[in-house]
Amino acid sequence: MAPSADRRVFFVGDSFVAGVGDPQHRGWVGRLAERAHRIGAPITAYNLGVRRDTSDDIIRRWADEVAVRRGAGAQERLVVSFGVNDTTDDGRATRVAPEYSVANLHTLLADAAAAGLPVLMVGPPPVADPVQNRRIAALDEQFAAVCAETGAPFVTVFAPLRDAPVWMDEVAAGAGAHPAAAGYDLLADLVEPVWQEWLLSD
């Protein structure tokens, strides 16, 4: 890819995509954009992360939000990440049942393919609640299976982050969900190898 190319990447998802909790206000999305510039593949990064969004919310809004940011002749890609809010217990049940989360991912991948947008998915990270983490881990496995079936690259971050004291300590200190700068550094590190290969592929 030419360094001067109009390369647009749309990051769609929840508060982790938005980078909530990062005192540097970059999150993992900003860190990946910075690293893309560093390797000579600068991007225009559109952060479309919305706090508390579930996959139901994302499936309703993503296409319209991306459409107004597309450009004729641009090299365009879509990064998606969601799932933690789906697994949140609202007192009666999880906000989105696992089978509907999986169906939403299927729909998004199909719609993105029809729109000519290559997709990279980043799986949901762990939180401070071990009960919810079991639900997140199960959904992560289902998302990985969907991506394997459809050929979309998938980065699982759940297990490495769950086993990383820096992530879990920052999440615990941040009201149980979001890390601070060091946690987002680690998340970006986990995504970066797959991200770079995907970004630079034809």
C-alpha positions in Angstrom: 0.0 0.0 0.0 1.2 3.5 -0.8 1.9 5.6 2.3 -0.2 8.4 0.8 -3.2 6.3 0.2 -6.6 7.3 1.6 -6.8 4.4 4.0 -9.9 4.5 6.2 -10.6 2.1 9.1 -13.9 2.1 10.9 -13.8 0.9 14.5 -17.2 -0.1 15.6 -18.1 -1.4 19.1 -18.6 -0.5 22.7 -16.9 1.4 25.5 -13.7 -0.7 25.1 -13.5 0.5 21.5 -14.1 4.1 22.7 -11.3 3.7 25.2 -13.2 4.5 28.3 -11.0 4.7 31.4 -7.8 5.6 29.5 -6.4 8.9 31.0 -4.4 9.3 27.7 -7.7 9.2 25.7 -6.3 6.9 23.1 -7.5 3.4 24.0 -6.4 0.5 21.9 -7.8 2.1 18.8 -5.7 5.2 19.0 -2.6 3.1 19.8 -3.1 0.9 16.7 -3.6 4.0 14.5 -0.4 5.4 15.9 1.5 2.2 15.2 0.1 2.0 11.7 1.6 5.4 11.0 4.9 4.2 12.5 5.1 1.4 10.0 4.4 3.6 7.0 0.7 2.7 6.6 -1.1 5.8 8.1 -4.9 5.5 8.4 -7.8 7.7 9.1 -9.3 6.0 12.1 -13.0 6.5 12.8 -13.8 5.5 16.4 -17.4 4.5 16.5 -17.4 3.0 20.0 -20.4 3.7 22.1 -20.6 3.1 25.8 -23.0 0.4 27.0 -23.7 -0.7 23.4 -24.7 -4.4 22.9 -24.6 -6.2 19.6 -28.3 -5.4 19.2 -27.4 -1.7 19.3 -24.4 -2.0 17.0 -26.3 -4.0 14.4 -28.8 -1.2 14.2 -26.4 1.7 13.8 -23.1 0.6 12.3 -24.0 0.6 8.6 -25.4 4.2 8.6 -22.5 5.5 10.7 -19.9 3.9 8.4 -21.7 4.9 5.2 -21.3 8.7 5.9 -17.6 8.2 6.4 -16.8 6.3 3.3 -15.0 7.9 0.3 -14.8 7.1 -3.4 -11.5 5.4 -4.2 -10.5 5.0 -0.5 -9.1 1.8 0.9 -11.6 0.9 3.6 -11.7 -1.7 6.4 -13.9 -2.4 9.4 -12.8 -3.5 12.9 -15.6 -4.7 15.2 -15.5 -5.5 18.9 -18.4 -6.2 21.2 -19.8 -8.8 23.6 -19.2 -7.7 27.2 -22.4 -5.7 27.4 -24.3 -8.6 25.8 -23.3 -10.8 28.8 -24.2 -8.3 31.5 -27.0 -9.5 33.8 -29.7 -6.9 34.1 -31.4 -8.7 37.0 -33.6 -11.0 34.9 -31.3 -12.3 32.2 -28.3 -11.2 30.1 -28.9 -8.1 28.0 -28.6 -10.2 24.9 -28.9 -13.9 24.8 -25.8 -15.7 23.4 -27.7 -17.1 20.4 -28.7 -13.6 19.4 -25.2 -12.2 19.9 -24.0 -14.9 17.5 -26.8 -14.1 15.0 -25.9 -10.4 15.1 -22.3 -11.2 14.3 -23.3 -13.4 11.4 -25.5 -10.6 10.1 -22.8 -7.9 10.5 -20.2 -10.0 8.7 -22.6 -10.8 5.8 -23.6 -7.1 5.5 -20.0 -5.9 5.6 -19.0 -8.4 2.9 -21.9 -7.1 0.7 -20.7 -3.6 1.3 -17.1 -4.5 0.3 -15.6 -4.0 3.7 -13.0 -6.5 5.0 -13.6 -7.2 8.7 -11.3 -7.8 11.6 -13.0 -8.8 14.9 -11.5 -8.3 18.3 -13.1 -10.5 20.9 -14.5 -9.3 24.2 -12.1 -8.7 27.1 -12.6 -9.8 30.7 -14.0 -7.7 33.5 -13.7 -8.0 37.3 -16.7 -10.2 37.8 -15.8 -14.0 37.6 -19.3 -15.0 36.9 -19.7 -12.7 34.0 -16.3 -13.7 32.8 -17.5 -17.3 32.3 -20.2 -15.9 30.0 -17.7 -13.7 28.2 -15.4 -16.7 27.7 -18.2 -18.8 26.2 -19.3 -16.0 23.9 -15.7 -15.4 22.8 -15.4 -19.0 21.7 -18.7 -18.8 19.8 -17.5 -15.6 18.1 -14.2 -17.2 17.1 -16.1 -20.1 15.5 -18.3 -17.7 13.5 -15.2 -15.8 12.2 -13.4 -19.1 11.4 -16.5 -20.2 9.4 -16.7 -17.0 7.5 -13.0 -16.3 7.0 -12.9 -13.1 9.0 -9.7 -12.7 11.1 -10.4 -12.9 14.8 -8.2 -11.9 17.8 -9.1 -13.5 21.1 -7.9 -11.3 24.0 -10.0 -12.8 26.8 -7.6 -15.4 28.2 -4.4 -13.4 27.9 -5.9 -10.4 29.6 -7.6 -12.5 32.3 -4.1 -13.9 33.1 -2.5 -10.4 33.0 -2.2 -8.7 36.4 -1.9 -5.3 34.9 -5.2 -5.6 33.1 -7.1 -7.2 36.0 -5.7 -4.8 38.5 -6.6 -1.7 36.5 -10.0 -3.1 35.7 -10.6 -3.7 39.5 -9.5 -0.2 40.2 -11.7 1.3 37.5 -15.2 0.2 38.8 -14.8 -3.3 37.5 -14.9 -2.9 33.7 -12.3 -0.6 32.1 -8.5 -0.5 32.4 -6.3 2.5 32.4 -3.4 3.3 30.0 -1.3 0.2 30.7 -4.2 -2.1 30.2 -5.0 -0.5 26.8 -1.3 -0.8 25.9 -1.5 -4.5 26.5 -4.7 -4.9 24.5 -3.2 -3.1 21.6 -0.1 -5.4 21.8 -2.3 -8.4 21.6 -4.2 -7.1 18.6 -1.3 -5.6 16.7 0.3 -8.7 15.0 -3.0 -9.8 13.4 -4.0 -6.1 12.8 -0.8 -5.3 10.9 -1.0 -8.4 8.7 -4.7 -7.7 7.9 -4.1 -3.9 7.3 -1.3 -4.5 4.9 -2.9 -7.3 3.0 -4.5 -6.7 -0.4 
